[in-house]
Amino acid sequence: MASLIAELKEQYSRKLPFVAYRKPREEVLTAILQGDSELHGLREYTESGFVFAPFIPSEPRILLLPDKVLRMRYPAEPGIQIDRSGVPEVRADEKKRYLKLAGAARELISNGGCSKIVVSRKQEAPLSSTPLAAFESLLKMYPTEFCYLWYHPGVGIWLGASPETFLRLEDGIFSTMSLAGTMASTDKTETPKWGAKELEEQALVTHFIRDALKSYVSSLHVSDPLTVQAGAMLHLQSRISGIAGSCSLADFIRCLHPTPAVCGIPRAEAMRFILENEHYDRAYYTGFLGEINMQNGEATPGSEQACLFVNLRCMSLSSGLAEIYVGGGITAASIPEEEWKETRHKAATMFGVLLNSAD
């Protein structure tokens, strides 16, 4: 680990792009180092490297080129106790703004304009450690998530631990997931009791993905929803997989991004509401990121391989400051005050990363 971190520190000091990441439930840390500071846009999904894509599909996608790839063993530390105390209070006007946003989304849904809309906000927090120290804290806290640290001098620094696979595509077999519905985890061992709102929200996402793909792929299987844990949060998840057939990587991305788990249903109407009412730029939050056309850290041009994740549980970092992005799905059954509490729980998981990082 020390040698890989040393390489990342050197890359960062030279203001050269890199990404370091560990895939869910794996014990290997991978780093991709780009040899120049050029901002490479992704032209076609037949290129090789690490893609960093924004929430809005029409905006430019960034490709880090795998000029140098480092890999080393870095197992998680299961059972580590993380201090999540000391989460800063949010200004009263910020809470009021979010409650108004959630209420407006619910009103549109009640009037038949949409069946689900995902609304979000961002919250600032002090950053007293370096990005690399925060990344090491993240790796310790989240053994089952996709953990990453991404940097480009022309864009900035992003850090996250995503619980949601966007797409895996290998040898003609694809897999994705429907992840929706959230509740805070407790120390109790009994099966959580999901409410009608969470069950409906998860079903909406599942049906969207199934319907979006069924005309393109050769076969498709949807699992029953299960409860999964991501840090201090619980979610409902259905796994969706099958044979890709003639469906290309570009086809999959066009069909799926952004899913109702981060946007809403119908997609165009939900996107319009978000852009007109959130009043801030999500940037890469709720976009997607990961490897394309790479196998075991090696570029394999034209093979349409992909290992991509939705950019959730993330933050952007700057000198002395972190901006944490959180959100939640609104349906007709949503209660704005409860939706606000959900964003507080989600923010707390990321505050824990900052509070437990040290140089």
N, C-alpha and C positions, 0 to 999 in steps of 0.2 A: 504493500500500500504506500509506503513512504516514497518509493521511487516514482510511482505513478503520480502521486500528489506533487512531488517535486517537479515533474514534467509539466503538470498543469499550472503550477505557480510560475514556471519559466514562460510558458505560453501566454499566461495572463499578463505578466510583466512586459512582454514584448507586444502586447495588444494584438494577439493573433487569435482567431476563432477556435473554439473547441466545444465539445460536449462530452460529459462523463455520465455514465448511466449503469444501473443494474436492473435487469428484468425481474418480474415477479417470481419469487420463490427460487431464485437462482443465486449462486454463490460466486459469480464472476462479475467483476467491475470492468467495463469497457470504456475506453477514451478514444475519441476521434479528434485528431489535431489537423487543422488546415494549415497549409504552408504559407498562405498569403492572407492579407486582410481584405481581399475583394469580397463584396457582397454578391454571392452567386444566386441568381434566381432559378427556381426549378422550372424548366421548360416542358419536359415530358417525364412521365413516370417510368420511363425506361432508363433514366439516369441512375447513378449509384451514389449513395452517401446517406446523410442524416437530414431528413426534411423537418422543417419547423414551419407549420402552416397556421395562419390566423383564423379567427372565428368567421370572418366574412369571406366566402369562397372566392370572390372576384379580386381580393387583394393579393399582393405578391407573396409567394411561398419561398422560403429560403432553403438552400441546400448547402450543408457543410460538406466539403469534399474530404474523403478519407485518405489524405496524403500520408498520414501516419496513424496506425491503429495500435493501441496498447490494451492488453488484457491481463488481469491478474485476479487471483482468488480473493474474495472479500465476503465471507459469510456474514449473515445477519446475527444479531444478538437477541434471540427470542427471550421474552419475559422481562426485558429491560424496563425499569420504572422511569417514567418521564414526568417531570414537574410541569403541569399545565396551569399553575396558578399565575396570578399577576397579569392576566389579560386586560389590556387597557379598556376603559369604558369608552363607548361611542358617544359622540355629541348628540344631544337631543334632536337637533335638526336633521342629522343623518338618519336617525331612526324614523323620524316623521316622514322623511322623503321616501324611505324604503316601504313603509306601511302604505303610503299613498300609491307608490308604484305597484305593489302587490294588489291593492284594492282596485286599481284601474284595470289590471290584467284580469282579475276575477270578474269584473263588470263586463268586459268584452266577451269573456267566455260565457257568462250568463245570458248575454244577448245573442249568442250563437255565432260570434265571429271566429272563435277558436275553441278547441277542446282542451288545450294545454299551452301555457306560455312559461318559459323559464326566464326569470328576472334575476338580476345580479347587482352587486355593488363591490367596491373595493375599500379597504381600510388600511390606513398607514400605521406603521409600527417602527420604533427605533431599531437600527441594526448596529449592534456594538461589536460584532465579530466580522471576520472576513467571509466572503461567499463560500470559500472552500471549507471553512470551519462549520458553517451552516449546513453544507452538503454532508459532511461527515455525521452531524447530528441527525440529519434526515435519514441517512442510511441505517442508523441504529434504531430509529423509531419505527421504520416502516419496512419490515422484512417481506411483506407480501404484495407490495405495490411497485409500480414502475418509478424508480427514483432517478432524478436527473439534475444536472447543472449544465446550463447552456449559456454560451457567451459569444457575442460578436461585437467588436468595437463600434460598428455602425448602427447597432440596435440596442445593446445592453445585456443585462444578465437576468436569466430566469432560472427558477428553482422550483421543483415540484415533486409530488409523490402521488401519481395518478392511480386510482383503483379500477380504471375502466379501459379495457382493451378496445381499440377502435377497429382494428383489422389485423389478422394474421393470414398470410397467403403463402403457401409452400407446396410445390409439386402438385398444383391443381386443386388443393384442398384449402378451403377458407374457414375461418372462425371469427366470430364477433360476439358481442354480448349486449343484452338489454339490461341496463343498470339504472334503477330509479327507486324512489322511496327511501327515506332516511329517518333514522332515529339514533339517539345517543346510546352508546354501549354502556352496560353496567357490569358489575361483578357477578350478577346472578347467572345461574346456569340454565334456567328454564328457557324454553323456546319463546322468542319475542312474539307479542301479539300485534300484528299489523292491522291498521285501521283501513276503512274502505277507501279513503283518499289515497293512501300509499299503494294499495293493491290496484286501484284504477290507474294511477300514474304509471306504474310499471307495465301494466297491460297495454296502455296506449303506445309506449315505446316499443314493446315487443311486436305488436301488430304492425306498426309503421315499418320496422326493419324487415319483417317477413314479407309484407306486401311490396316493399321497394325492391327486394331482391328476387322474388319468386319467378318473375318473367325473364330473368337474366341468367340464372344459374341452373345447373343440371339437376341438382338435388338439394334439399334444405331440411334440416331438423331443428326443432325448437324444444329445449328442455323445459320442464316445470320450473317455476321460480323457487329459488333457495335463498336463505339469509346468508350473507357474507359480511365479514368484518373488514373494515379499512381503518386502521388506527383506532380512534375512539368512536367511530361511527359504524352503524349497521346499515346495510342496503339490501334490497331485493334484486336478485340477478337471475336472468335466464340466459343460457348459452345457446348460440345459434351457429350452426356449422353445416357444411355440405361440400359438394363438388362444384368447383367454379365453372367448369365447361368453357364456353367462349367468353365469359365475363372477365374483362381485363382489370388490372389494378386501377386504371383511370375510371373504368365503369363503376367499380365498387365505391370509389371515393365520391364520384358524382352522385351516386344513389344515396349514400349514407350521410355525407357531411353537409350541414350539421344535423345530427340526429335530434329527435324530440327530447332526448336526455339533456341537451344543452340549448335547444332553441324552442321547439313547440310544434303543434299540429293545428291547422295545416302549416307547413314550413314557411311559405312565402308570407302569409299573414302574420305569423308569430315573429318572423324576422323584421317585418315592417314595424310592428309594435315596439320591439326592442330598440331599433335604431331611432325611433321617434321619441321614446320615453325614458330610456336609461340615462341619457345625458352624460355619458362618459364612453371612452373607447376601450372595449374589451381587449383589443390588440390580439395577443396570442392565447389569452385565456379562453377556454372552450374551443380552441382550434385542435390540431392534432400534431403529433411528432413521433419520430422514430426512424428505423432503418428502412431503406428501400433498396432492393436488389443487392443485398449483402448476405453472406452466409458465413457464420463463425468469424465475423469481423473482416471478411474478405469481400471485395466488390465482385459482383457477378452480373455484368451488364446484360440487359435484355431478358432476364429470367422472370421478371415481374414477381419477385419475392417481396414480402412486406411484413414488418413487425411494428405496428403503429398503435399509439395510445392517445386517448383524449386528454387534453391538457387541463386537468382538474387539480384541486388542492395545490395551487401554485401561487407564486409571488414573483414580482420583478424587484430587483435590488439595485440600489444606487448608493452613493456615498452617505453612510449613516442612516439610510432609510430603506424600509421594505414596504411594498404595496401588495397587500394580500387580497386575492380575488375570491369571492364566495357568491353562491346563488342558490336558487331552489325552484322547483317546478310548481306552478300555480294551476289548479284545476277548479271546477265549480265548487268543490268541497273544501277548498283552502280557507284557513283562518289567518289573516295577515299577521296577527301577533305571534302565532305559532310558526309561521314562515320566517319571521324575524329571529325567533329563538333558534331555528335551524341554522341560519347563517352565522349566528353567534357560536354555536357548537362547532361548525366547520372552521370558522376563523381560529378558534381556540387550538385546533390541531396544528395549525401552521404557526401560531404564536409559540407553541411548545417547542418547535424547532429552533426558533430564535432564542428562547429563554434557556435552552439547554445546549447551546453551542458556545464554544470557547476556543480562542486561538492557542 
